[in-house]
Amino acid sequence: MASPLSASLQTLQKDDELYWLALRMVPGLGTRKAGILVQTFRTPQAIFRASKSELQAAGLSAAVAQSIASGCAFEDAVTQQQKITESNTQVIPITDARYPPRLKDIFDPPPILYCRGRIDRLQSLMLGIVGTRRPTSYGTTAAARLARDLSNAGMTISSGMARGIDTAAHKAVLEAGGDTIAVFGCGVDEVYPAENRKLAAQIIEKGLVISEYAMGTPPYPQNFPVRNRIISGMSAGILVVEGGEYSGSSITAKLAVEQDRQVFAVPGNITSKQSWGPNLLIKQGAKLVQEWNDVLTELPVEDRRRLTNQMRNRMNLKEIEDAESFGGTASSVVSELGHRTGKVLLALKTDSPISLDDLLERVPGMSSSDVLTALFELEMAGMVRQIPGKQFLRVWTD
């Protein structure tokens, strides 16, 4: 029999969806116990067909076992299904191949995710960016810049759409045309905070909004610390930008450590209360981040290779290699990469590093910002390497 964690990519049938929804509606049945039941009985249908004694043998109390056996949860499940249909929401159970692979491995993964938007983003390589709801201008700027640059590098930025740092990160990614996921501490048909209603609509259109909470669930304060384990759990790591010692972002960082995720932090002014959290995390071993590459260099090898391949595909590197071999014409390389980026690439050497000032002299007609943008793209693609002293080399292999 197939593993319960390997399912097809097909949308849930209505009957199957109803059983999953009913499982989450059972009074007194928590996330961890629901997950154990799925592992034991393999499908929600089998759970509801089980006898009360079989359910108790699986670790349930007599009261919860009776609730399941009575089928009382199906009335609420029908209501949920109607709301899901009306709001164009999809339910992704943990047995679905589209469920975030890293999230499956945490201690208490949600049995189902309510999703609105582009479901394929669940399979992308994610980095969580979190921070205070009351950032300084420095924190907002840092969060936006890093979110944009990491998005350009191919990462999907996940956050909680809270005021402050979360909002700055989501907006920067959307403006850059990248991918972002917002994890709600309420139902996906609710919006919190209310002023982010327009942002939520943009994320649903271009990215993805997800939640483990049932449709119509209000944004109760106790939901948000629980929600944070999803942001860290489905991500390769967490980047903290400003926050107090006991802030929500510090809780998320603690969860990330427990989940064996990498923790990154942006250092801040030692006289600012908002810097206390990330500065303390750095003292405790979090990776200090000043630029996007500080994150990428700490990712597992397979993740870095994945990002490199994504960027190379984006820039049609295969055609460049075929054209040059590398001994083709300069015009073919420029054509494949784009005029400005191609000019910078051809001005670099494989055996002699070139400083930025010298490079500017070799590409007349290009401003320093144009050259830096081209270098950024080429470095992302693994085609250029920066060495100490702000010097650059052209490279052709990993």
Secondary structure, 3 states (H helix, E strand, C coil): CCCCCCCCCCCCCHHHHHHHHHHHHCCCCCHHHHHHHHHHHCCHHHHHHCCHHHHHHCCCCHHHHHHHHHCCHHHHHHHHHHHHHHCCCEEEECCCCCCCCCHHHCCCCCCEEEEEECHHHHHCCEEEEEECCCCCHHHHHHHHHHHHHHHHCCCEEEECCCCCHHHHHHHHHHHCCCCEEEECCCCCCCCCCHHHHHHHHHHHHHCEEEECCCCCCCCCCCHHHHHHHHHHHCCCEEEEECCCCCCHHHHHHHHHHHCCCEEEECCCCCCCHHHHHHHHHHHCCCEECCCHHHHHCCCCHHHHHHHHHHHHHHCCHHHHHHHHCCCCCHHHHHHHHCHHHHHHHHHCCCCCCEEHHHHHHHCCCCCHHHHHHHHHHHHHCCCEEEECCCEEEECCCC
